Amino acid sequence: MQKTCDIVVIGGGGSGLVAGARAATLGRSVIVLEKDKKNLGGGLNMASTMRTFGSRWQKERNLPDTTMLYLRNRMDETFWRIDRKLASNVIRGTGAFFDWFEEIAPEKAADFDVGRYVFDDPADGPLGPQSGGHGPGAKKGSGRIFVETAAEKLRELGQEILLDAVTEEICTENGKVTGVKAAVAGEPVEIACKAVILACGSWIRNPELVKKYYPALAAAQPYMGESPHMNWNYTGDGLALAEAAGALMDEENRTIRMMGPMTMCRSRVMSDMAASRYSIYVNALGKRYICEGSQMRMGVFDSGSVQLEQPEGKVFVIFDENTLARTLADGDDQPQPQVPMPNMAGHFPKTLEEAHADMDPALEKNDGVTFRADTVEELAEKIGVDPAALKETVDSYNGYCAEGMDWDCYKPSEWLAPMTGPFYAVKANLGTDGAFGGIQIDENMRAKAKDGGVVEGLYAAGDICSGRFLNMTGIKKQILNDMSFAVSSGFIAGTCAAEYAG
């Protein structure tokens, strides 16, 4: 089968659909190739809040413009190692994307509410259009709205979206893109085109790449909980395609972002105790390794990077009847962690009886996630750590509580409460927010070439791109979050590829 179009988009995730739809609205013919047999949108389907800068929507509502402050702060945090042109383009691209979205779907844009990106600091995080939430009556998330709108626009304009389409080669001639070879439902297809946009997502499900760049994660994966980002076919196919086409690859800053400690169990109370200031965290050696409540200070991503460094990534949240009672007594008057960690405000029980009504059914399941014991040694046997080591840890901690000085992990004195039993433990999983980077891009999302310049007609968007973040000792430090970059980079790639193809 042979086909012809202006632009081929490889990857039907959020950034790919936005790129294709944007190019189509500019009058270019587009074919989207998605290797999944049924689904479009990828991880963007799960995203709700984003950062938007300089959109008409914000200006019409007289929302303060924090663009310059935000950019300065993020560039300071990344030591000005991010390309300034790329940084300013992707920031401005968020507003340009939403202006375009408002043009093609005005009734949907009008239904968005004013809010902030879920992890933002109010000091510099922009107030902008948001949709989504949790619980009955919650609106559909922004990401899913963008995915559905872009797919609808592509079909409305008569463009092709081919599922079960595995791309085998990006064809080039004299450093310029000329076409694509693929297999659609197993049948070979050749597509002649002027430009290709690679939007294949991350490489988190590629064991060879994970082991190469994050050997500690490869060792810890058997212990990890299943992350939503692991459910998509993120095998890094686009990296090999780009490299074979002459693209310059990034070996320095590819990054996997960890999340943890993640407590997901049958008991809401036991899960929430990971966020209690009175609990302690121990690793597989039965030793504390961090000042507890780390998500409240560091955020769940940086805290997860610390957990990854523990043996096999194993961590348990330990508390007892006394620390549970102290948590109940504090009620809502205690620090609340960042989402997606449990937030106890408004739902935590008021009495021990109510707490045990929630905990006991989960403990009776004996599912290897929640544990109860009368002694520290018995608890250690149940969770699989050395009893003597765990007893030494608890005894030392109780000594710090009596002294009012935590010389091990420096917990504030008002957070110190001795543990006397009965004792409880919750297995705390590692999670991942995905694997990022690989293709070096310029400010217009063009793939840089190995021999200098760019690969003419080759663009990249979304998680497969390097440039918006740094790998700083294994930790991802970024100027823009994944969802915002997905739609911004997709919009820019679609705009620039359409101009090039014209």
C-alpha positions in Angstrom: 0.0 0.0 0.0 1.3 3.4 -0.9 0.1 6.7 0.5 1.0 10.4 0.2 0.5 13.3 2.6 2.3 16.4 3.7 3.0 15.3 7.3 3.2 11.9 9.1 2.7 12.0 12.8 4.2 8.9 14.5 2.4 8.4 17.8 -1.3 9.0 18.6 -0.8 10.3 22.2 -1.7 13.8 23.3 1.3 15.6 21.8 0.9 13.7 18.5 -2.8 14.4 18.1 -2.4 18.1 18.9 0.5 18.3 16.4 -1.5 16.6 13.7 -4.7 18.6 14.3 -2.8 21.9 14.4 -1.1 21.1 11.1 -4.5 20.0 9.6 -6.1 23.3 10.6 -3.3 25.1 8.7 -4.3 23.3 5.6 -1.8 20.4 5.5 -2.7 16.7 4.8 -1.9 14.5 7.8 -1.6 10.8 8.6 -1.3 9.7 12.2 0.3 6.3 12.9 -0.5 4.8 16.4 0.8 1.3 17.2 -1.9 0.7 19.9 -4.7 -1.4 18.4 -7.6 0.4 20.1 -6.6 3.5 22.1 -5.5 7.1 21.4 -4.2 9.8 23.8 -1.7 7.9 25.9 -0.9 9.4 29.2 -2.6 12.7 28.5 -5.9 10.9 29.1 -5.0 10.8 32.8 -3.9 14.5 33.1 -6.1 17.2 34.5 -4.3 20.4 35.4 -1.8 22.3 33.3 0.2 25.5 33.2 -0.9 28.2 30.7 0.9 31.5 30.1 -0.4 34.5 28.1 -3.6 33.1 26.7 -6.6 35.3 25.7 -8.7 33.2 28.2 -6.5 34.5 31.0 -6.4 38.1 29.8 -10.2 38.2 29.5 -10.5 37.2 33.1 -7.8 39.7 34.3 -5.7 37.0 35.8 -2.2 38.1 36.9 0.6 37.3 34.4 3.5 35.5 36.2 5.3 34.5 33.0 8.6 36.3 33.7 8.7 35.4 37.4 8.0 31.8 36.6 10.6 31.6 33.9 13.3 33.3 36.0 12.6 30.9 38.9 12.7 27.8 36.8 15.9 28.9 35.0 17.5 29.7 38.3 16.6 26.2 39.6 18.2 24.6 36.5 21.3 26.9 36.7 20.4 28.5 33.3 21.6 25.4 31.5 18.3 25.2 29.6 18.3 26.8 26.1 16.6 30.2 26.6 14.9 30.2 23.2 13.5 26.8 23.8 12.3 27.8 27.3 10.5 30.9 26.1 9.0 29.2 23.1 7.5 26.3 25.1 6.2 28.7 27.8 4.5 30.9 25.2 3.3 27.8 23.3 1.0 26.9 26.2 -1.0 30.1 25.7 -0.9 29.9 21.9 -2.1 26.3 22.2 -5.1 27.3 24.4 -6.0 30.2 22.1 -6.1 27.7 19.2 -8.1 25.2 21.3 -10.6 28.0 22.1 -10.9 28.7 18.4 -11.7 25.1 17.4 -13.8 24.2 20.5 -15.1 27.5 22.0 -17.9 25.8 24.0 -15.4 23.4 25.6 -12.9 26.2 26.4 -15.7 28.3 28.0 -16.4 25.4 30.5 -12.9 25.5 31.9 -12.5 26.9 35.5 -9.8 29.2 36.9 -7.2 27.2 38.8 -3.6 26.2 39.2 -1.5 23.3 38.1 -1.8 20.7 40.9 1.8 21.0 42.2 2.3 24.8 41.7 3.5 27.3 44.2 1.0 30.2 44.3 3.9 32.5 44.4 4.7 32.1 40.7 2.4 29.4 39.3 0.0 30.9 36.8 -3.8 31.0 37.4 -5.3 29.6 34.2 -7.8 27.3 32.6 -8.3 24.0 34.3 -10.8 21.1 34.1 -11.1 17.9 36.0 -11.2 16.6 39.6 -12.2 13.6 41.6 -15.4 12.2 43.0 -19.0 12.3 41.8 -19.8 15.1 39.5 -16.2 15.9 38.7 -15.5 17.4 35.3 -13.6 15.5 32.6 -9.9 16.1 32.9 -8.2 18.7 30.6 -6.0 16.1 29.0 -8.8 13.9 27.9 -10.7 16.9 26.5 -7.6 17.9 24.5 -7.2 14.4 23.2 -10.8 14.0 22.1 -10.9 17.5 20.6 -7.8 16.9 18.5 -8.9 13.5 17.3 -12.4 15.0 16.4 -10.7 17.8 14.4 -8.5 15.5 12.5 -11.4 13.3 11.4 -13.6 16.3 10.7 -10.9 17.6 8.3 -10.7 14.2 6.6 -7.3 13.2 7.9 -6.3 9.6 8.6 -5.6 8.1 12.0 -4.3 4.5 11.5 -4.3 2.2 14.6 -2.2 -0.9 14.9 0.4 0.9 12.9 4.0 0.1 13.6 6.6 2.5 12.1 9.7 0.7 10.8 11.7 3.5 9.2 11.8 7.2 8.6 13.1 7.6 5.1 15.6 10.4 4.3 17.6 11.6 1.4 20.6 13.9 1.7 19.6 14.7 5.3 16.0 15.5 4.4 12.8 13.5 5.3 11.1 11.9 2.3 8.7 9.4 3.8 7.9 6.6 6.2 7.7 2.8 6.1 5.3 1.1 8.4 3.1 -1.9 8.9 -0.6 -1.4 9.5 -2.3 -4.5 10.9 0.7 -6.4 9.6 0.4 -5.1 6.1 3.4 -3.0 4.7 2.6 0.6 4.0 4.9 3.3 2.4 4.0 6.9 2.9 5.6 9.7 0.9 5.6 12.9 2.9 7.5 16.2 3.4 7.7 16.1 7.2 7.5 13.7 10.1 6.6 14.5 13.7 7.8 12.0 16.2 5.5 11.9 19.3 6.0 8.3 20.5 6.0 9.0 24.2 8.5 7.7 26.8 10.6 4.6 27.1 9.5 3.4 30.5 8.5 -0.1 29.2 11.8 -0.7 27.5 13.7 -3.0 29.9 17.1 -2.5 28.1 16.9 1.3 28.3 15.7 1.3 31.9 18.5 -1.0 32.9 21.0 1.2 31.0 20.0 4.5 32.5 18.5 3.5 35.8 19.9 0.1 37.0 18.6 0.7 40.5 15.1 1.0 39.1 15.5 -2.2 37.1 16.4 -4.0 40.4 13.5 -2.4 42.2 10.8 -3.0 39.6 9.7 -6.4 41.0 8.7 -4.6 44.2 7.0 -1.6 42.5 3.3 -1.1 42.3 1.9 -0.9 38.8 2.0 2.7 37.7 -0.6 4.1 35.3 2.2 5.3 33.1 3.3 1.6 32.7 0.1 0.6 31.0 0.8 2.3 27.7 3.1 0.9 25.0 6.0 3.2 25.9 8.8 1.2 24.5 11.0 3.9 23.1 10.5 2.9 19.4 10.9 6.5 18.3 14.4 6.8 19.7 15.8 4.2 17.3 13.8 5.7 14.4 15.2 9.1 15.1 18.8 8.0 15.5 18.6 6.0 12.2 17.3 9.1 10.5 20.4 11.1 11.6 19.0 12.8 14.7 21.3 13.9 17.5 20.5 11.9 20.6 20.8 13.0 24.3 22.8 10.6 26.5 23.3 12.9 29.4 19.8 14.0 30.5 17.5 11.1 29.9 15.5 10.8 33.1 13.0 8.5 34.9 11.0 10.3 37.5 10.2 8.3 40.6 7.2 8.7 43.0 7.1 7.5 46.6 6.6 6.3 49.2 3.2 5.3 47.7 0.8 3.6 50.1 -2.2 2.1 48.3 -4.1 -0.5 50.4 -7.6 -1.6 51.4 -7.6 0.8 54.5 -7.8 4.5 53.9 -6.6 5.1 57.4 -3.5 3.0 57.0 -2.8 4.5 53.7 -3.1 8.0 55.1 -0.7 7.2 57.9 2.2 7.6 55.4 1.4 11.3 55.6 1.2 11.4 59.4 4.1 13.4 61.0 4.2 10.7 63.8 4.9 7.7 61.6 8.4 6.5 60.7 9.8 5.0 57.5 12.1 2.0 57.5 13.9 0.3 54.6 14.5 -3.4 54.0 17.3 -3.3 56.5 14.9 -2.1 59.2 16.6 1.3 59.4 15.1 4.8 59.0 16.5 6.6 56.0 14.8 10.0 55.9 12.9 12.5 58.0 9.3 11.3 57.8 6.6 13.1 56.0 9.1 13.6 53.3 6.4 14.3 50.7 5.3 17.3 52.6 8.7 18.9 52.4 10.2 17.5 49.2 7.2 16.5 47.1 6.4 12.9 46.1 8.8 13.0 43.2 12.0 13.9 45.0 11.0 11.8 47.9 10.6 8.9 45.5 14.1 9.4 44.3 15.4 8.9 47.8 13.3 5.7 48.2 14.8 4.3 45.0 18.2 4.5 46.6 17.1 2.1 49.4 17.8 -1.6 49.0 15.5 -2.9 46.3 13.5 0.3 46.7 11.6 -1.3 49.7 10.1 0.9 52.3 7.5 0.3 55.1 5.5 2.9 57.0 5.5 2.0 60.7 3.2 3.4 63.4 1.5 2.1 66.5 -1.6 2.7 68.6 -0.1 5.8 70.3 1.0 7.5 67.1 -2.4 6.7 65.5 -4.1 8.3 68.5 -1.9 11.4 68.2 -2.8 11.7 64.5 -6.5 11.4 65.3 -6.2 14.0 68.0 -4.7 16.5 65.5 -7.5 16.0 63.1 -7.2 18.5 60.2 -4.7 20.6 62.1 -1.6 19.0 60.6 0.6 19.4 57.6 -1.0 18.1 54.4 1.2 16.4 51.7 1.2 17.3 48.1 -1.1 15.3 45.8 -1.2 12.5 44.8 -0.3 11.5 48.3 -3.2 11.0 50.8 -4.7 14.2 52.2 -6.3 13.6 55.6 -8.2 16.9 55.7 -11.9 16.4 56.0 -12.2 12.6 56.1 -9.8 11.2 58.8 -11.7 9.5 61.6 -12.3 11.2 64.9 -12.0 8.2 67.2 -9.9 5.1 67.5 -13.1 3.0 67.2 -13.8 4.5 63.7 -10.2 4.1 62.7 -10.2 0.4 63.6 -13.5 -0.1 61.8 -11.6 0.9 58.7 -8.3 -0.9 59.5 -9.4 -4.3 60.7 -11.1 -5.6 57.5 -7.9 -4.8 55.6 -5.7 -6.4 58.2 -7.8 -9.6 58.1 -7.2 -10.0 54.4 -3.5 -10.8 55.2 -2.6 -9.6 51.7 1.0 -8.7 52.3 0.4 -5.0 52.2 -0.9 -4.2 55.7 0.5 -5.7 58.9 -0.3 -5.8 62.7 1.8 -7.2 65.6 1.9 -6.9 69.4 5.7 -6.6 69.4 8.4 -5.0 67.2 10.1 -8.3 66.6 6.8 -9.9 65.5 6.2 -7.1 63.1 9.7 -7.4 61.7 9.1 -11.1 61.0 5.9 -10.3 59.1 7.4 -7.6 56.9 10.6 -9.6 56.3 13.2 -7.4 58.0 15.8 -8.3 60.7 13.9 -8.3 64.1 17.0 -7.1 66.0 17.6 -4.2 63.5 14.0 -3.0 63.6 13.9 -3.2 67.4 17.1 -1.2 67.6 15.5 1.4 65.3 12.3 1.7 67.3 14.2 1.8 70.6 16.5 4.5 69.4 13.5 6.5 68.1 11.7 6.2 71.4 14.9 7.5 73.1 14.9 10.5 70.7 11.2 11.1 71.6 12.1 11.2 75.4 15.1 13.5 74.7 13.1 15.7 72.3 15.9 15.6 69.8 15.8 13.3 66.7 19.6 12.8 66.1 18.9 10.3 63.4 16.7 12.1 60.9 16.1 15.5 62.6 12.3 15.3 62.9 10.8 18.4 64.7 10.3 17.7 68.4 6.6 18.4 68.2 6.4 15.5 65.7 8.0 13.0 68.1 5.7 10.4 69.7 7.0 7.2 71.2 5.9 3.8 69.9 4.8 1.2 72.5 2.4 -1.0 70.5 0.4 -2.6 69.1 2.4 -2.0 66.0 1.3 -1.5 62.4 3.1 -1.4 59.0 2.1 -0.6 55.4 4.2 -1.6 52.4 5.0 1.6 50.5 5.5 1.1 46.8 7.7 3.0 44.4 5.9 4.5 41.4 7.1 6.2 38.3 5.9 9.3 36.4 7.5 8.0 33.2 10.8 8.1 31.4 11.8 11.2 29.5 14.1 12.5 26.8 16.2 11.2 24.0 15.9 13.5 20.9 17.8 16.8 20.9 15.5 19.6 19.6 15.8 23.2 18.8 13.3 25.9 19.9 11.0 25.0 17.0 10.9 21.3 17.9 13.1 20.4 14.9 15.3 17.4 15.5 19.0 18.4 15.7 21.3 16.4 13.4 24.4 14.4 14.4 26.6 16.3 12.0 25.2 19.8 13.0 22.2 21.7 12.0 18.8 19.9 11.9 17.4 16.9 10.1 15.2 18.7 7.6 11.5 17.8 7.9 12.0 15.9 11.2 10.2 17.2 14.3 9.6 15.8 17.8 7.1 16.5 20.6 6.2 15.3 24.0 8.1 13.0 26.4 10.5 11.8 23.7 12.2 15.2 23.6 15.1 16.4 25.7 15.7 20.0 26.3 13.1 21.2 28.8 14.7 19.4 31.8 18.0 18.3 33.3 19.0 15.0 34.9 20.6 16.3 38.2 22.1 13.3 39.9 19.2 11.1 38.6 16.5 13.6 39.5 14.4 15.4 36.9 14.5 19.2 37.2 12.2 20.8 34.6 11.0 24.2 33.5 7.6 22.9 32.4 5.5 19.9 33.5 4.7 17.0 31.2 1.1 17.8 30.2 1.9 21.5 29.5 4.9 20.5 27.4 3.0 17.8 25.6 0.4 20.3 24.3 2.8 23.2 23.8 5.4 21.1 22.0 2.8 19.4 19.9 1.3 22.8 18.9 4.7 24.2 18.0 5.7 21.1 16.1 2.4 21.1 14.1 2.7 24.8 13.3 6.4 24.6 12.2 6.0 21.4 10.3 3.0 22.8 8.5 5.0 25.9 7.5 7.9 23.7 6.3 5.7 21.4 4.4 4.1 24.4 2.6 
